[in-house]
Amino acid sequence: MPYFFLMAAVALRFIPHMPNFAPIAALALFAGVYFNKKYALILPIAAMLVSDYFIGFYNPWLMAAVYGSFLMVGLIGLWLKNHKTFANVLGGSMFGSIIFFVVTNFTMWAIQPMMATPMYQTSWQGLITCFNMALPFFRGTIAGDLFYAGLMFGLMEVVLYIVNKFPAKKESHVANIN
């Protein structure tokens, strides 16, 4: 099942969508809850590496911030494994969005001196400007994280409910001789 989620996450990055409306953070959260620790940390990174191979790699410092923020969301998912409630999943998803926003935009501001054409001053005003300019993208991050987390967690809980409510009947492979 993890490979299905990996391929789905990669495919969804190629479908036209609003900026930052992507399933990767939701996948990290979901994998932390329903898969083992290894998958919680590897799946989002693998999905990003595969899709970035085709979409294009970018500044290595910014990539490290993006990938690192998804690892942090995976750690939130591992915590959620033993604390799974609707409120905690919602809060974990929102916290993951905030982590991604803060880490990636702080990094974007911090790498300005290395850029050929800096977009922001390396000052407090530049940092504030960077975060303000990123707010429209934050909407997409929140919307995507909540949508995909809702979809993944919702479908999984429905499947688990059905499986537990209507367990498969064991068939006897021994002929009934009467």
N, C-alpha and C positions, 0 to 999 in steps of 0.2 A: 504494500500500500504506500510506503514512503516514496517509491519511484513514481507512482501516479501523481502525487502531490508535487514532486519535483518537476515533472514534465508539464503539468498544468500551470505551475507558477512561471516557468520559462515561457510557455505559449502566451500566457496572459500579458506578459511584458511587451509582446509584439502587436497586440490588438490596440488600435487607436484608443486613447483614453486621455482624460484630463491630466495635467502634470502631477506626478507623484501618486496617482491613483493606481496603486500596485499591490499585489498580494503577498509580498515578501515578508513584511513585518507580521502580518496575520499568520503566515506559514510558520514563522519562528515561534510565535506564541502557541499555536496549535500543536506543533511538533513537540514542544516542551511538555504539553499536557498529555498527549495521547501516544507519543512514541518514546523510545528510550533516549537517554541523555545524549548519546552520540548523534542521533538524527536531529535533535533539537538545535544543535549547534552546526551540524554539517549541511542540512537541507537548505536553509536560506543562503548560505555562502555558495553552495554548489549551484543553486538556481541563479544567483547573481553572476557567478563566473561564466556559466554556460551562456546566459543571455548577453552579458557584456562582451563576450567573445564576438558575437554577431552585431550587437548594437555599437560597440566600440568602447575601448578602455579610455580612461581619463586620468587626470592628475593622481599620482599614486597616494599622496597624502589625503586627498579627498576620498579616494576609493577606500583607504584604510578606515576613514571615519564612517563612511556608509556601511561597510562590512562590519566594522566594530559595533556600530549601533544595532545592527541586526543580531549580533551575538548577545548583546545586552538584552534585547527583547526575548531571545531564546532562554536566557537565564530567568527572566520574569515568568516565562512559560513553565520552566522547571519548578519554580515556586508555586505556580498555580496548580500544578499537578495534585498537590495535597491541600489546596485551598480553593477548589473550583466552585464558585458560585456565579450567578449571573452578574452581580455587582463587581466581583473581583475580575472576571473576564473583561467586562466593560472598562473598569479602571485600569487593568493591565494593558488593554489596547490603547487607551488614551495616554497612559504613561509612556508606552512604547513610541507613540507619535511624538510626544514631547521630547523624549530622548533623541530620536532621529533629528528633529528640528534643531534642537540646541547643539548637539554634537556636530552635525554636518555644517550648520551655518557658522558656528564658531570657527570650525576648521577652514571654511571658505574665507572668512575674514583673516584668519591667522596666516594663510598662505599668500596673501596679497603681495608681499614683497618679492615672491618668487615668480609672479605672473608677468608676462611681457607687457600686458596692459591692465594694470590694477583697476579694480572697480570700486574699491573702498579705501579710505584713508586708514592707516594703522594707528588709530586713536579711538577713544571711547565713542566719539561721534561717528566714526567709521563703523564701529561694531553695532551701534544702534541703527545706523542706516542699513547695514547688512541684514539685520533681523527684520527691520521694517519691510525691506524689499522682498524678503522671503515669505511674508505672511500669506500672499495669494497661493503659494505652493503648499503652505501648511494646511490650508483648507482641503486640498487634494489628498494630502497625507492622512488627515483625520478621516475624511470620507472613505478613502480606500481601505484604511485599517479597520474601521468599523464595519464597512460592508463585507469585506472578505472574512474578517473574524466572525461576524454574525453568520455568514454563509457556512463556513467550515465548522464552527462549533455547533451551529443549529442543526446542520445535516447529520453530524456525527451523533449528537444527542438523540435525534429522531431514530437513527439506525440502532443505537444502543437500547433505546426504549423498546423498539420492535423486537429486537433479538431477545431481550430479557422478558418481555411480556409474552411472546410466542416462541418459546424455545423449539428448536428443530426436534422432531420425534426421531428417536433412534430406531432404525429398521433392523429387524433380526435377519441375519443372513443364514440362519439355521431353518431348514424346512420344518413346518409344523406337521408332525405325523400323528394322525388320529385314526 
